[in-house]
Amino acid sequence: VVIMLVIDKENDRVLLSRQSRYVPRMWSCLAGFLE
């Protein structure tokens, strides 16, 4: 099992996403599966 977080070089930002149906300021972490 691998859990990772995409960050920038300065370590002050992370990669998140949001859907248009989310309430304002609600974000989610990207997830995926590799076999």
CHARMM internal coordinates of N, CA and C (Angstrom, degrees):
IC EDIT
DIST 1 N 1 CA 1.4549
DIST 1 CA 1 C 1.5193
ANGL 1 N 1 CA 1 C 108.49
DIST 1 C 2 N 1.3148
ANGL 1 CA 1 C 2 N 116.58
DIHE 1 N 1 CA 1 C 2 N 133.73
DIST 2 N 2 CA 1.4569
ANGL 1 C 2 N 2 CA 122.03
DIHE 1 CA 1 C 2 N 2 CA 177.70
DIST 2 CA 2 C 1.5160
ANGL 2 N 2 CA 2 C 108.82
DIHE 1 C 2 N 2 CA 2 C -127.44
DIST 2 C 3 N 1.3138
ANGL 2 CA 2 C 3 N 116.14
DIHE 2 N 2 CA 2 C 3 N 128.92
DIST 3 N 3 CA 1.4620
ANGL 2 C 3 N 3 CA 122.27
DIHE 2 CA 2 C 3 N 3 CA 173.36
DIST 3 CA 3 C 1.5159
ANGL 3 N 3 CA 3 C 106.37
DIHE 2 C 3 N 3 CA 3 C -120.38
DIST 3 C 4 N 1.3356
ANGL 3 CA 3 C 4 N 116.96
DIHE 3 N 3 CA 3 C 4 N 125.66
DIST 4 N 4 CA 1.4581
ANGL 3 C 4 N 4 CA 118.91
DIHE 3 CA 3 C 4 N 4 CA -178.96
DIST 4 CA 4 C 1.5155
ANGL 4 N 4 CA 4 C 110.67
DIHE 3 C 4 N 4 CA 4 C -137.33
DIST 4 C 5 N 1.3207
ANGL 4 CA 4 C 5 N 114.35
DIHE 4 N 4 CA 4 C 5 N 160.04
DIST 5 N 5 CA 1.4570
ANGL 4 C 5 N 5 CA 122.45
DIHE 4 CA 4 C 5 N 5 CA -179.04
DIST 5 CA 5 C 1.5189
ANGL 5 N 5 CA 5 C 107.76
DIHE 4 C 5 N 5 CA 5 C -130.37
DIST 5 C 6 N 1.3295
ANGL 5 CA 5 C 6 N 117.24
DIHE 5 N 5 CA 5 C 6 N 128.06
DIST 6 N 6 CA 1.4596
ANGL 5 C 6 N 6 CA 121.61
DIHE 5 CA 5 C 6 N 6 CA -179.72
DIST 6 CA 6 C 1.5232
ANGL 6 N 6 CA 6 C 108.42
DIHE 5 C 6 N 6 CA 6 C -86.13
DIST 6 C 7 N 1.3439
ANGL 6 CA 6 C 7 N 115.90
DIHE 6 N 6 CA 6 C 7 N 119.82
DIST 7 N 7 CA 1.4649
ANGL 6 C 7 N 7 CA 121.48
DIHE 6 CA 6 C 7 N 7 CA -179.20
DIST 7 CA 7 C 1.5271
ANGL 7 N 7 CA 7 C 109.63
DIHE 6 C 7 N 7 CA 7 C -124.60
DIST 7 C 8 N 1.3255
ANGL 7 CA 7 C 8 N 116.98
DIHE 7 N 7 CA 7 C 8 N 165.29
DIST 8 N 8 CA 1.4618
ANGL 7 C 8 N 8 CA 120.44
DIHE 7 CA 7 C 8 N 8 CA 175.96
DIST 8 CA 8 C 1.5307
ANGL 8 N 8 CA 8 C 109.96
DIHE 7 C 8 N 8 CA 8 C -89.36
DIST 8 C 9 N 1.3195
ANGL 8 CA 8 C 9 N 116.03
DIHE 8 N 8 CA 8 C 9 N 175.15
DIST 9 N 9 CA 1.4715
ANGL 8 C 9 N 9 CA 120.49
DIHE 8 CA 8 C 9 N 9 CA -175.49
DIST 9 CA 9 C 1.5198
ANGL 9 N 9 CA 9 C 113.32
DIHE 8 C 9 N 9 CA 9 C -63.81
DIST 9 C 10 N 1.3249
ANGL 9 CA 9 C 10 N 117.81
DIHE 9 N 9 CA 9 C 10 N -29.79
DIST 10 N 10 CA 1.4664
ANGL 9 C 10 N 10 CA 120.66
DIHE 9 CA 9 C 10 N 10 CA -179.97
DIST 10 CA 10 C 1.5307
ANGL 10 N 10 CA 10 C 112.16
DIHE 9 C 10 N 10 CA 10 C -85.03
DIST 10 C 11 N 1.3265
ANGL 10 CA 10 C 11 N 117.76
DIHE 10 N 10 CA 10 C 11 N -3.04
DIST 11 N 11 CA 1.4690
ANGL 10 C 11 N 11 CA 123.56
DIHE 10 CA 10 C 11 N 11 CA 179.86
DIST 11 CA 11 C 1.5226
ANGL 11 N 11 CA 11 C 113.32
DIHE 10 C 11 N 11 CA 11 C 58.97
DIST 11 C 12 N 1.3412
ANGL 11 CA 11 C 12 N 117.02
DIHE 11 N 11 CA 11 C 12 N 32.08
DIST 12 N 12 CA 1.4638
ANGL 11 C 12 N 12 CA 117.95
DIHE 11 CA 11 C 12 N 12 CA 178.02
DIST 12 CA 12 C 1.5268
ANGL 12 N 12 CA 12 C 112.40
DIHE 11 C 12 N 12 CA 12 C -119.96
DIST 12 C 13 N 1.3383
ANGL 12 CA 12 C 13 N 117.94
DIHE 12 N 12 CA 12 C 13 N 6.02
DIST 13 N 13 CA 1.4604
ANGL 12 C 13 N 13 CA 121.79
DIHE 12 CA 12 C 13 N 13 CA 176.86
DIST 13 CA 13 C 1.5242
ANGL 13 N 13 CA 13 C 109.27
DIHE 12 C 13 N 13 CA 13 C -140.81
DIST 13 C 14 N 1.3374
ANGL 13 CA 13 C 14 N 116.44
DIHE 13 N 13 CA 13 C 14 N 148.00
DIST 14 N 14 CA 1.4608
ANGL 13 C 14 N 14 CA 122.33
DIHE 13 CA 13 C 14 N 14 CA 176.17
DIST 14 CA 14 C 1.5258
ANGL 14 N 14 CA 14 C 109.36
DIHE 13 C 14 N 14 CA 14 C -126.70
DIST 14 C 15 N 1.3281
ANGL 14 CA 14 C 15 N 116.29
DIHE 14 N 14 CA 14 C 15 N 157.57
DIST 15 N 15 CA 1.4536
ANGL 14 C 15 N 15 CA 121.72
DIHE 14 CA 14 C 15 N 15 CA 179.70
DIST 15 CA 15 C 1.5235
ANGL 15 N 15 CA 15 C 109.54
DIHE 14 C 15 N 15 CA 15 C -88.57
DIST 15 C 16 N 1.3290
ANGL 15 CA 15 C 16 N 116.65
DIHE 15 N 15 CA 15 C 16 N 115.36
DIST 16 N 16 CA 1.4561
ANGL 15 C 16 N 16 CA 123.90
DIHE 15 CA 15 C 16 N 16 CA 177.51
DIST 16 CA 16 C 1.5234
ANGL 16 N 16 CA 16 C 108.58
DIHE 15 C 16 N 16 CA 16 C -127.75
DIST 16 C 17 N 1.3196
ANGL 16 CA 16 C 17 N 116.49
DIHE 16 N 16 CA 16 C 17 N 169.63
DIST 17 N 17 CA 1.4644
ANGL 16 C 17 N 17 CA 120.27
DIHE 16 CA 16 C 17 N 17 CA 177.12
DIST 17 CA 17 C 1.5210
ANGL 17 N 17 CA 17 C 108.93
DIHE 16 C 17 N 17 CA 17 C -136.48
DIST 17 C 18 N 1.3216
ANGL 17 CA 17 C 18 N 114.69
DIHE 17 N 17 CA 17 C 18 N 167.37
DIST 18 N 18 CA 1.4596
ANGL 17 C 18 N 18 CA 118.84
DIHE 17 CA 17 C 18 N 18 CA 175.49
DIST 18 CA 18 C 1.5098
ANGL 18 N 18 CA 18 C 108.88
DIHE 17 C 18 N 18 CA 18 C -150.61
DIST 18 C 19 N 1.3280
ANGL 18 CA 18 C 19 N 115.69
DIHE 18 N 18 CA 18 C 19 N 151.03
DIST 19 N 19 CA 1.4559
ANGL 18 C 19 N 19 CA 121.94
DIHE 18 CA 18 C 19 N 19 CA 175.49
DIST 19 CA 19 C 1.5154
ANGL 19 N 19 CA 19 C 108.48
DIHE 18 C 19 N 19 CA 19 C -100.60
DIST 19 C 20 N 1.3067
ANGL 19 CA 19 C 20 N 116.01
DIHE 19 N 19 CA 19 C 20 N 154.31
DIST 20 N 20 CA 1.4648
ANGL 19 C 20 N 20 CA 119.90
DIHE 19 CA 19 C 20 N 20 CA -178.06
DIST 20 CA 20 C 1.5273
ANGL 20 N 20 CA 20 C 112.28
DIHE 19 C 20 N 20 CA 20 C -64.01
DIST 20 C 21 N 1.3215
ANGL 20 CA 20 C 21 N 117.84
DIHE 20 N 20 CA 20 C 21 N -23.29
DIST 21 N 21 CA 1.4738
ANGL 20 C 21 N 21 CA 119.92
DIHE 20 CA 20 C 21 N 21 CA -179.58
DIST 21 CA 21 C 1.5311
ANGL 21 N 21 CA 21 C 113.14
DIHE 20 C 21 N 21 CA 21 C -81.13
DIST 21 C 22 N 1.3357
ANGL 21 CA 21 C 22 N 117.62
DIHE 21 N 21 CA 21 C 22 N -11.21
DIST 22 N 22 CA 1.4652
ANGL 21 C 22 N 22 CA 121.08
DIHE 21 CA 21 C 22 N 22 CA 177.93
DIST 22 CA 22 C 1.5263
ANGL 22 N 22 CA 22 C 110.15
DIHE 21 C 22 N 22 CA 22 C -65.89
DIST 22 C 23 N 1.3194
ANGL 22 CA 22 C 23 N 115.44
DIHE 22 N 22 CA 22 C 23 N 152.33
DIST 23 N 23 CA 1.4622
ANGL 22 C 23 N 23 CA 119.83
DIHE 22 CA 22 C 23 N 23 CA 173.50
DIST 23 CA 23 C 1.5268
ANGL 23 N 23 CA 23 C 108.19
DIHE 22 C 23 N 23 CA 23 C -69.22
DIST 23 C 24 N 1.3208
ANGL 23 CA 23 C 24 N 118.57
DIHE 23 N 23 CA 23 C 24 N 155.51
DIST 24 N 24 CA 1.4661
ANGL 23 C 24 N 24 CA 120.41
DIHE 23 CA 23 C 24 N 24 CA -179.78
DIST 24 CA 24 C 1.5343
ANGL 24 N 24 CA 24 C 112.02
DIHE 23 C 24 N 24 CA 24 C -54.13
DIST 24 C 25 N 1.3030
ANGL 24 CA 24 C 25 N 115.93
DIHE 24 N 24 CA 24 C 25 N 142.13
DIST 25 N 25 CA 1.4659
ANGL 24 C 25 N 25 CA 125.03
DIHE 24 CA 24 C 25 N 25 CA 178.73
DIST 25 CA 25 C 1.5262
ANGL 25 N 25 CA 25 C 113.43
DIHE 24 C 25 N 25 CA 25 C 68.78
DIST 25 C 26 N 1.3357
ANGL 25 CA 25 C 26 N 118.49
DIHE 25 N 25 CA 25 C 26 N 15.04
DIST 26 N 26 CA 1.4635
ANGL 25 C 26 N 26 CA 121.80
DIHE 25 CA 25 C 26 N 26 CA 175.47
DIST 26 CA 26 C 1.5265
ANGL 26 N 26 CA 26 C 108.03
DIHE 25 C 26 N 26 CA 26 C -100.98
DIST 26 C 27 N 1.3243
ANGL 26 CA 26 C 27 N 116.79
DIHE 26 N 26 CA 26 C 27 N 124.38
DIST 27 N 27 CA 1.4517
ANGL 26 C 27 N 27 CA 123.14
DIHE 26 CA 26 C 27 N 27 CA -177.54
DIST 27 CA 27 C 1.5207
ANGL 27 N 27 CA 27 C 109.45
DIHE 26 C 27 N 27 CA 27 C -127.69
DIST 27 C 28 N 1.3243
ANGL 27 CA 27 C 28 N 117.46
DIHE 27 N 27 CA 27 C 28 N 161.67
DIST 28 N 28 CA 1.4581
ANGL 27 C 28 N 28 CA 120.22
DIHE 27 CA 27 C 28 N 28 CA 176.87
DIST 28 CA 28 C 1.5272
ANGL 28 N 28 CA 28 C 110.08
DIHE 27 C 28 N 28 CA 28 C -132.92
DIST 28 C 29 N 1.3099
ANGL 28 CA 28 C 29 N 114.70
DIHE 28 N 28 CA 28 C 29 N 153.12
DIST 29 N 29 CA 1.4564
ANGL 28 C 29 N 29 CA 121.84
DIHE 28 CA 28 C 29 N 29 CA 177.77
DIST 29 CA 29 C 1.5301
ANGL 29 N 29 CA 29 C 108.07
DIHE 28 C 29 N 29 CA 29 C -79.97
DIST 29 C 30 N 1.3197
ANGL 29 CA 29 C 30 N 116.89
DIHE 29 N 29 CA 29 C 30 N 141.64
DIST 30 N 30 CA 1.4609
ANGL 29 C 30 N 30 CA 120.49
DIHE 29 CA 29 C 30 N 30 CA 177.75
DIST 30 CA 30 C 1.5237
ANGL 30 N 30 CA 30 C 108.93
DIHE 29 C 30 N 30 CA 30 C -73.84
DIST 30 C 31 N 1.3224
ANGL 30 CA 30 C 31 N 116.15
DIHE 30 N 30 CA 30 C 31 N 142.08
DIST 31 N 31 CA 1.4601
ANGL 30 C 31 N 31 CA 120.83
DIHE 30 CA 30 C 31 N 31 CA -179.93
DIST 31 CA 31 C 1.5250
ANGL 31 N 31 CA 31 C 109.13
DIHE 30 C 31 N 31 CA 31 C -138.87
DIST 31 C 32 N 1.2948
ANGL 31 CA 31 C 32 N 116.04
DIHE 31 N 31 CA 31 C 32 N 155.99
DIST 32 N 32 CA 1.4541
ANGL 31 C 32 N 32 CA 119.43
DIHE 31 CA 31 C 32 N 32 CA 179.13
DIST 32 CA 32 C 1.5172
ANGL 32 N 32 CA 32 C 111.02
DIHE 31 C 32 N 32 CA 32 C -160.03
DIST 32 C 33 N 1.3262
ANGL 32 CA 32 C 33 N 114.94
DIHE 32 N 32 CA 32 C 33 N 177.18
DIST 33 N 33 CA 1.4569
ANGL 32 C 33 N 33 CA 121.44
DIHE 32 CA 32 C 33 N 33 CA -177.90
DIST 33 CA 33 C 1.5183
ANGL 33 N 33 CA 33 C 108.36
DIHE 32 C 33 N 33 CA 33 C -136.54
DIST 33 C 34 N 1.3066
ANGL 33 CA 33 C 34 N 117.32
DIHE 33 N 33 CA 33 C 34 N 135.83
DIST 34 N 34 CA 1.4558
ANGL 33 C 34 N 34 CA 122.44
DIHE 33 CA 33 C 34 N 34 CA 177.62
DIST 34 CA 34 C 1.5127
ANGL 34 N 34 CA 34 C 108.12
DIHE 33 C 34 N 34 CA 34 C -132.10
DIST 34 C 35 N 1.3239
ANGL 34 CA 34 C 35 N 116.27
DIHE 34 N 34 CA 34 C 35 N 126.57
DIST 35 N 35 CA 1.4528
ANGL 34 C 35 N 35 CA 120.04
DIHE 34 CA 34 C 35 N 35 CA -178.19
DIST 35 CA 35 C 1.4996
ANGL 35 N 35 CA 35 C 110.69
DIHE 34 C 35 N 35 CA 35 C -102.53
END
COOR INIT
IC SEED 1 N 1 CA 1 C
IC BUILD
